[in-house]
């Protein structure tokens, strides 16, 4: 769990610069990974989310594309391995480079969780509260830092770089009504207990992905596609 002193820390210009470098690298890796995915994997992910009908996506938008990318990379296992694991095994990575750092963080296959935005940190990001774990975490995202509203709930997963104290979203988030978010958390706690996130972390990646897909389907069933939002601001990747 992040300490209170860490989540309230002020980030230096060097830390923000490192974050921007890591984010650019992650966006590039996502593009490479998606270019290698076979159509059946994409279609399978869309069907699991309930957004595939008659051979195509129900709706096409940046938000839907980002969500589908997220699920394909973290919740699909063609041949028993995630696309990220395959990339990591095949790539020649130089330790300490942005590519190596990002792949290592992504390969942990962070689980989806539900977060409530506590406050904005202009120029840096937002402080969020994990509703599943009661953890407060500072998420670096300059777009969110300028536009997010306190009290808004998001479904997203975090890529973490503990050596640098940097946390960032995987690139796709969904706005969730607070009542729905609380209901989803209550359901998971009832099934897994109060240590739900720790329990999910101990699960194998494929078993854990079923919970992510279940949450996403329940959220999508309640939302318009206008509530799908990419949390990678253009100012973070320019």
C-alpha positions as CSV (number, residue, x, y, z in Angstrom):
1,X,0.0,0.0,0.0
2,X,1.2,3.5,-0.8
3,X,2.0,5.5,2.2
4,X,0.2,8.7,2.8
5,X,3.4,10.7,2.5
6,X,4.1,9.2,-0.9
7,X,0.7,9.8,-2.3
8,X,0.8,13.4,-1.3
9,X,4.4,13.9,-2.6
10,X,5.2,16.7,-5.1
11,X,6.9,15.3,-8.2
12,X,10.0,16.9,-9.6
13,X,10.3,17.9,-13.2
14,X,12.6,14.9,-13.7
15,X,9.9,12.6,-12.4
16,X,7.3,14.1,-14.7
17,X,9.8,13.8,-17.6
18,X,10.4,10.2,-16.8
19,X,6.7,9.5,-16.7
20,X,6.2,11.1,-20.2
21,X,9.0,8.9,-21.6
22,X,7.5,5.8,-20.0
23,X,4.0,6.7,-21.3
24,X,5.3,7.3,-24.9
25,X,7.0,4.0,-24.8
26,X,3.9,2.2,-23.5
27,X,1.8,3.7,-26.2
28,X,4.3,2.5,-28.8
29,X,4.5,-1.0,-27.4
30,X,0.7,-1.2,-27.3
31,X,0.6,-0.4,-31.0
32,X,3.2,-3.0,-31.8
33,X,1.4,-5.7,-29.7
34,X,-2.0,-4.9,-31.3
35,X,-0.4,-5.1,-34.8
36,X,0.6,-8.7,-34.1
37,X,-2.8,-9.9,-32.8
38,X,-4.8,-12.2,-34.9
39,X,-8.4,-11.2,-35.8
40,X,-9.9,-14.2,-33.9
41,X,-8.2,-12.8,-30.7
42,X,-9.8,-9.4,-31.2
43,X,-13.2,-10.9,-32.0
44,X,-13.0,-13.2,-29.0
45,X,-12.2,-10.3,-26.7
46,X,-15.1,-8.2,-28.1
47,X,-17.5,-11.1,-27.7
48,X,-16.4,-11.6,-24.1
49,X,-17.2,-7.9,-23.5
50,X,-20.5,-8.1,-25.3
51,X,-19.6,-5.5,-28.0
52,X,-19.4,-7.8,-31.0
53,X,-22.4,-8.5,-33.3
54,X,-22.8,-9.9,-36.8
55,X,-19.0,-10.0,-37.5
56,X,-18.1,-6.6,-36.2
57,X,-18.0,-4.2,-33.3
58,X,-21.3,-2.7,-32.1
59,X,-19.7,0.7,-32.1
60,X,-16.4,2.1,-33.3
61,X,-14.7,4.9,-31.3
62,X,-11.4,5.6,-29.7
63,X,-12.8,4.7,-26.3
64,X,-14.0,1.3,-27.6
65,X,-10.6,0.7,-29.3
66,X,-8.7,1.5,-26.2
67,X,-10.8,-0.8,-24.1
68,X,-10.5,-3.6,-26.5
69,X,-6.8,-3.1,-26.7
70,X,-6.6,-3.3,-22.9
71,X,-8.6,-6.5,-22.7
72,X,-6.6,-8.2,-25.6
73,X,-3.3,-7.4,-23.9
74,X,-4.1,-8.2,-20.3
75,X,-7.1,-10.6,-20.4
76,X,-6.5,-12.8,-23.5
77,X,-4.2,-15.8,-23.6
78,X,-3.9,-17.2,-27.1
79,X,-2.0,-20.5,-26.9
80,X,-1.9,-20.1,-23.1
81,X,0.3,-16.9,-23.0
82,X,-0.6,-13.2,-23.0
83,X,0.6,-11.1,-25.9
84,X,2.8,-9.2,-23.4
85,X,4.5,-12.4,-22.2
86,X,5.2,-13.4,-25.8
87,X,6.6,-10.0,-26.6
88,X,8.8,-10.1,-23.5
89,X,10.1,-13.6,-24.4
90,X,11.0,-12.6,-28.0
91,X,12.3,-9.1,-27.5
92,X,16.0,-8.2,-26.9
93,X,15.6,-5.8,-24.1
94,X,18.4,-3.7,-22.7
95,X,18.0,-3.5,-18.9
96,X,17.1,-0.1,-17.6
97,X,15.8,1.3,-20.9
98,X,12.2,2.6,-21.1
99,X,11.2,-0.3,-23.2
100,X,12.5,-2.9,-20.7
101,X,11.0,-1.0,-17.8
102,X,7.6,-0.8,-19.4
103,X,7.5,-4.4,-20.6
104,X,8.5,-5.6,-17.1
105,X,5.7,-3.6,-15.5
106,X,3.1,-4.6,-18.1
107,X,4.1,-8.3,-17.8
108,X,2.9,-8.3,-14.2
109,X,-0.6,-8.2,-15.8
110,X,-2.1,-5.7,-13.4
111,X,-5.7,-6.5,-12.5
112,X,-8.6,-4.3,-13.2
113,X,-9.9,-2.3,-10.2
114,X,-12.4,0.4,-9.3
115,X,-11.1,3.8,-8.2
116,X,-12.6,7.0,-6.9
117,X,-10.9,10.2,-7.8
118,X,-10.0,12.0,-4.5
119,X,-8.4,15.2,-5.9
120,X,-6.5,16.6,-8.8
121,X,-2.8,17.3,-8.7
122,X,-2.5,20.0,-11.5
123,X,0.4,19.3,-13.8
124,X,0.9,15.8,-12.4
125,X,-2.2,13.7,-12.2
126,X,-4.8,12.6,-9.6
127,X,-5.0,11.0,-6.3
128,X,-7.3,8.0,-6.4
129,X,-8.8,5.6,-3.9
130,X,-8.9,1.9,-4.7
131,X,-12.4,0.8,-3.7
132,X,-11.3,-2.8,-3.6
133,X,-8.3,-2.4,-1.4
134,X,-8.8,0.9,0.5
135,X,-5.4,2.0,-1.0
136,X,-4.8,5.7,-1.9
137,X,-2.5,6.0,-4.9
138,X,-1.2,8.9,-6.9
139,X,-1.6,8.4,-10.6
140,X,0.4,10.4,-13.1
141,X,-1.7,11.7,-15.9
142,X,-1.5,15.4,-16.8
143,X,-4.8,15.2,-18.7
144,X,-6.6,13.9,-15.7
145,X,-4.8,16.3,-13.5
146,X,-6.5,19.2,-15.4
147,X,-10.0,17.8,-16.1
148,X,-10.9,15.1,-13.6
149,X,-13.6,15.8,-11.0
150,X,-13.4,14.6,-7.4
151,X,-15.8,11.8,-6.6
152,X,-15.8,10.4,-10.1
153,X,-15.3,6.6,-10.3
154,X,-13.2,4.8,-12.9
155,X,-12.6,1.2,-13.8
156,X,-9.0,0.9,-14.9
157,X,-5.8,-0.9,-14.2
158,X,-2.5,0.6,-13.1
159,X,1.0,0.0,-14.5
160,X,3.4,0.6,-11.6
161,X,7.0,1.5,-11.5
162,X,7.8,1.2,-7.7
163,X,11.5,2.1,-8.1
164,X,10.5,5.5,-9.4
165,X,7.2,6.0,-7.5
166,X,5.3,6.3,-10.7
167,X,1.9,4.8,-11.4
168,X,-0.1,5.3,-14.6
169,X,-3.2,3.8,-16.1
170,X,-2.8,1.1,-18.7
171,X,-4.3,3.5,-21.3
172,X,-8.1,2.8,-21.0
173,X,-10.6,3.7,-18.3
174,X,-14.3,3.6,-18.0
175,X,-16.4,6.1,-16.1
176,X,-18.6,4.2,-13.6
177,X,-21.6,5.5,-11.6
178,X,-20.7,5.6,-7.9
179,X,-23.6,3.3,-7.0
180,X,-22.7,0.8,-9.6
181,X,-19.0,0.8,-8.5
182,X,-20.0,0.2,-4.9
183,X,-22.3,-2.6,-5.9
184,X,-19.5,-4.3,-7.9
185,X,-17.1,-4.0,-5.0
186,X,-19.7,-5.4,-2.6
187,X,-20.2,-8.4,-4.9
188,X,-16.5,-9.1,-5.2
189,X,-16.0,-8.7,-1.4
190,X,-18.9,-11.0,-0.8
191,X,-17.3,-13.7,-3.1
192,X,-13.7,-13.3,-2.2
193,X,-13.6,-11.5,1.1
194,X,-12.2,-8.1,2.2
195,X,-8.8,-9.1,0.8
196,X,-10.2,-9.3,-2.7
197,X,-7.3,-7.6,-4.5
198,X,-4.7,-9.8,-2.7
199,X,-6.8,-12.8,-3.5
200,X,-6.9,-11.8,-7.2
201,X,-3.2,-11.1,-7.2
202,X,-2.6,-14.7,-6.0
203,X,-4.7,-16.2,-8.8
204,X,-3.3,-17.3,-12.1
205,X,-3.6,-14.6,-14.7
206,X,-6.3,-16.5,-16.7
207,X,-8.4,-17.1,-13.7
208,X,-8.0,-13.4,-12.6
209,X,-9.0,-12.2,-16.0
210,X,-12.5,-13.7,-15.6
211,X,-13.2,-11.2,-12.8
212,X,-12.0,-8.3,-15.0
213,X,-14.2,-9.3,-17.8
214,X,-17.2,-9.8,-15.5
215,X,-16.8,-6.3,-14.1
216,X,-16.4,-4.8,-17.5
217,X,-19.4,-6.5,-18.9
218,X,-21.5,-5.4,-15.9
219,X,-20.3,-1.8,-16.4
220,X,-20.9,-1.8,-20.2
221,X,-24.4,-3.1,-19.7
222,X,-25.2,0.1,-17.7
223,X,-23.3,2.7,-19.8
224,X,-23.5,4.4,-23.1
225,X,-20.4,4.2,-25.2
226,X,-19.9,7.9,-24.6
227,X,-18.8,6.9,-21.1
228,X,-15.8,5.1,-22.5
229,X,-12.7,7.3,-22.2
230,X,-9.0,7.0,-23.0
231,X,-7.0,8.4,-20.1
232,X,-3.9,9.0,-22.2
233,X,-4.0,12.7,-22.8
234,X,-2.4,14.1,-25.9
235,X,-0.2,16.3,-23.7
236,X,1.3,13.1,-22.2
237,X,2.4,11.6,-25.5
238,X,3.3,14.6,-27.7
